[in-house]
Amino acid sequence: MNVILTIIHVFGLITLGCGGLMSTCLLTSLIFNDGATDAFLNGTLITLLSGALMFLPTLRAPKKVTRQTGFLLVAIAWSFTPVFCTIPLMLQIPSLSFVDAYFESVSGLTTTGATIFSGIDNLPMSINLWRHELNWIAGMGIIVFAVAILPILGIGGMQLYIAEAPGSVKESDLPPG
């Protein structure tokens, strides 16, 4: 049971971070009046509320991340974070299917650069900013999460590093840091 609470807690924190970054696009939409304000307002509220509902009830739960928990946490984060990232895309572009919005989010979060959009210059500025932030989350966000957030939670990043590392890596194979 503690493993499930730990996973919910950390994923809630990830979701809160995603909502926080989404709010920068809300601010951009408000400043430039690009027509996507409602999409980002609703997306930000849904994401922050969902994150808070996962994070706050599990604050007092013991947090221990084993290798297996690390693998599960990585799989859950890579599978479900894009779901929250699709919200503003789907709300702003009603003709966009969930699969296309999910593809766009996963493409950004994996920094592949693939897109389903044509005429990117015609999209609202805040939507383009969101697409770029998804790439930033994938690149820099993972580092920030591992270096700054996990130690605050008392969780070592080694389990997540091993879960993300290619091939079979053992803690004893890693050089001392």
C-alpha positions in Angstrom: 0.0 0.0 0.0 2.9 2.4 0.8 4.2 1.9 -2.8 0.9 3.0 -4.3 0.8 6.0 -2.0 4.3 7.0 -2.9 3.6 6.7 -6.7 0.4 8.7 -6.3 2.3 11.4 -4.3 5.2 11.7 -6.8 2.8 11.7 -9.8 0.7 14.3 -8.1 3.8 16.5 -7.8 4.6 15.9 -11.5 1.0 16.9 -12.4 1.2 20.0 -10.2 4.4 21.0 -12.0 2.8 20.4 -15.4 -0.1 22.6 -14.3 2.3 25.3 -13.1 4.0 25.3 -16.5 0.6 25.4 -18.2 -0.2 28.6 -16.3 2.7 30.4 -18.1 0.9 29.7 -21.3 -2.3 31.1 -19.7 -0.4 34.3 -18.9 0.9 34.5 -22.4 -2.6 34.0 -23.8 -3.9 36.8 -21.6 -1.1 39.2 -22.5 -1.3 38.6 -26.3 -5.1 38.0 -26.3 -4.6 35.1 -28.8 -7.9 33.4 -28.1 -6.6 30.4 -26.2 -7.2 31.9 -22.7 -10.2 29.7 -21.9 -8.4 26.5 -23.1 -5.4 27.3 -20.8 -7.5 28.5 -17.9 -9.6 25.2 -17.9 -6.5 23.1 -18.6 -4.5 24.7 -15.8 -7.4 24.3 -13.3 -8.1 20.7 -14.2 -4.4 19.8 -14.0 -3.6 21.7 -10.8 -6.8 20.3 -9.1 -5.9 16.7 -10.2 -2.3 17.1 -9.0 -3.5 18.6 -5.7 -6.0 15.7 -5.2 -3.1 13.2 -5.6 -0.4 15.1 -3.8 -2.0 16.5 -0.7 -3.7 13.4 0.7 -0.5 11.5 0.5 1.8 14.1 2.2 2.2 12.0 5.4 2.6 8.6 3.6 6.1 7.1 3.9 8.0 7.6 0.8 10.4 4.9 -0.3 11.2 4.3 -3.9 12.7 0.9 -4.7 14.0 -0.2 -8.1 10.6 -1.7 -8.9 8.7 1.4 -7.7 11.1 3.5 -9.9 10.2 1.5 -13.0 6.5 1.7 -12.3 6.7 5.4 -11.5 8.6 6.1 -14.8 6.0 4.1 -16.8 3.1 5.8 -15.2 4.7 9.3 -15.6 5.5 8.7 -19.3 2.0 7.2 -19.9 -0.3 9.6 -18.0 1.5 13.0 -18.0 0.7 13.5 -21.7 -3.0 13.0 -20.9 -2.9 16.2 -18.9 -0.8 17.9 -21.5 -3.5 17.3 -24.2 -6.2 19.3 -22.4 -5.4 22.8 -23.7 -4.8 21.4 -27.2 -8.1 19.6 -27.3 -10.0 22.6 -25.8 -8.5 25.1 -28.2 -8.7 23.0 -31.4 -12.0 21.1 -31.2 -11.3 19.2 -34.5 -8.2 17.6 -32.8 -8.8 14.0 -31.7 -7.5 12.7 -28.4 -5.1 10.4 -30.2 -3.7 13.3 -32.2 -3.4 15.5 -29.1 -1.8 12.7 -27.2 0.7 12.1 -30.1 1.6 15.8 -30.0 2.1 15.8 -26.3 4.2 12.6 -26.3 6.2 14.0 -29.2 7.0 17.1 -27.2 7.7 15.2 -24.0 10.1 12.8 -25.7 11.7 15.7 -27.7 11.2 13.9 -31.0 10.1 17.0 -32.9 7.3 15.2 -34.8 4.0 17.1 -35.1 0.6 16.5 -36.5 0.0 20.2 -37.2 0.5 21.9 -40.5 0.6 25.7 -40.6 2.2 26.0 -37.1 2.6 29.8 -37.6 -1.2 30.1 -37.7 -1.7 28.5 -34.2 -2.2 30.8 -31.2 1.1 32.0 -29.7 0.3 30.3 -26.4 -0.4 27.0 -28.0 3.0 27.2 -29.7 4.6 28.2 -26.4 2.9 25.1 -24.8 4.4 22.9 -27.6 7.8 24.3 -26.9 7.4 24.0 -23.1 6.6 20.3 -23.6 10.1 19.9 -25.1 11.6 21.9 -22.3 9.9 19.7 -19.7 11.4 16.6 -21.3 14.9 18.0 -21.5 15.4 20.3 -18.6 12.4 19.3 -16.5 13.7 15.8 -15.8 17.0 17.2 -14.5 15.2 19.7 -12.3 12.9 16.9 -11.0 15.8 14.6 -10.2 18.1 17.2 -8.7 15.8 19.6 -6.9 12.5 17.9 -6.2 13.3 14.3 -5.3 15.7 15.2 -2.5 13.1 17.4 -0.9 10.8 14.4 -0.8 13.5 12.3 0.7 13.6 10.1 -2.5 16.9 9.2 -4.1 17.1 9.7 -7.8 19.1 6.5 -8.3 16.1 4.3 -8.7 14.6 6.6 -11.4 18.0 6.9 -13.1 18.3 3.1 -13.2 14.8 2.8 -14.6 15.6 5.4 -17.3 19.1 4.0 -18.2 19.3 1.8 -21.3 20.4 -1.8 -20.9 21.0 -3.6 -17.6 22.6 -1.1 -15.2 23.3 -2.0 -11.6 24.0 0.5 -8.8 27.5 -1.1 -8.4 28.2 -0.4 -12.1 27.9 3.3 -11.6 31.0 5.4 -10.7 31.0 7.2 -7.4 29.5 10.7 -7.7 
